[in-house]
Amino acid sequence: MYSKKQLLQIDDFHDYQETAIFKQLYHDNSMLWIGMGLGKTAITLTTVAQRKRLKLVKKVIIFGPLRVVHSVWEQEAKKWQHLKNLKFQIIHGTERHRERQLMVDADVYLINYEMMSWFTSFIHRVYLSKNFELPWQMVVYDEVTRMKDATTIRLGGGMKKVKEKFVSVKGWNSVLDKFKYKTGLTGTPAPNGYGDLHGQYLAIDSGKRLGRRITHFRNAFMTPNFNGYGFRVTPLGKREIEKRIQDITVRMNSEDYISLPGSIINDIVVELPPKVKIQYKSLENDFFTKLDGGSEIEVFNAASLSNKCLQFSNGSPYLEPGGLEWYPLHDAKLKALEEVLEEASGHSVLVAYTFKSDAERIMSTFKRFNPINLTAVKASKLARAIKAIIAGKYQLIVGHPASMSHGIDGLQEIVHIAVWFGIPWNLEHYQQFMGRYIRQGQKNTTVTHRIICNDTMDEVVLDSLKMKDSDQENLKKSIRKYRDK
């Protein structure tokens, strides 16, 4: 996707990113508190590449959420000249497949947290029981907050408290010392308070800074809540925790870095499920496809085809042209949006959608974030709705770009995180929507996440916007470029 001329160079890193790289390189154990879109993936892969060059590590294991494992790390490496040759291997599938994949020669092995129990057992059975050295010298925890509870089992079917050895995060801690280098990555280190930090740092330094046992941690830094349920950190405990972890921790609060750009674009690439991808290609190539429920989708011209393909990418195509009935095809983009909402940790998030079916699914799926659809608000009630948003009543704000290009002001006071669930062809709509929060009065660095479905019409739309021109000829060029790829 990226030509040699387009590849980013190591000199393209910002000062704050270089600071994070040096922190990782100079400390065997490190923790990066970096928000989405600020480059923690490229930072960490640069550290991996440098340690490989110095022959300090041969192989790296990375734990992460399922979608991140499949669609973030390898894709990010392809953007950079100094990272493009790293070899990645995803660990997934049946137990037999996973074992085979772990034997494939690669530099970086990606595995989701639900496989932690199995991977711990695998290490003990294949390596430690035979006194063999592990092939991995470094472990990375993407979204290390998944490690906050050291007694939580992580299996495919969910999570529960257990005491059995080698089947939990606690079991994983039994192999920590076999990895010389350990790094944690998150943008929200303590979403529920400082008590969340114990398990995370335990996974990084085996308890050196905050203790090995949660009871000791609570006794040292916390006190029971007034109602007798749970614990809260004391003011002295908070200062002591910060003092103990500061040597290996980098906090990337954007406002602290003068060189940080005022606006950051972060593309989140998702994949269509295999079966849906076949249906999508059938529609794209033959103007026709058949859904699992028996419904058939057929289009009769190129304009209708492009819109229908975008509906497929978003996950809810309409069954008939101009009709109201749509089919819930997949939730790849919804899962990506959920991660953004979770990582926002209570900050308001503005989401742009393309089709009404997108809005219906977003509003129904994320009721817990108290959503509001500004496009559905009557003009007479819009001012009151904006006032409620600024007051922090709604964490999730959705709207169609065409309806929000004018007449809406004040969002910059509450919104600095935005998401494109679906990207429009219209350049003006795109720019005007961005102008709702990137404008005078904005006090935070804005982060705009664009959820892109890989190898679909989404890429054509992006390319068209990059050319700053939406006329018919350039649209054809974009589609031709996509076809050639």
Order of alpha helices (4+ residues) and beta strands (2+ residues): alpha-beta-alpha-beta-alpha-alpha-beta-alpha-beta-alpha-beta-alpha-beta-alpha-alpha-beta-beta-alpha-beta-beta-alpha-beta-beta-alpha-alpha-beta-alpha-beta-alpha-beta-beta-alpha-beta-alpha-alpha
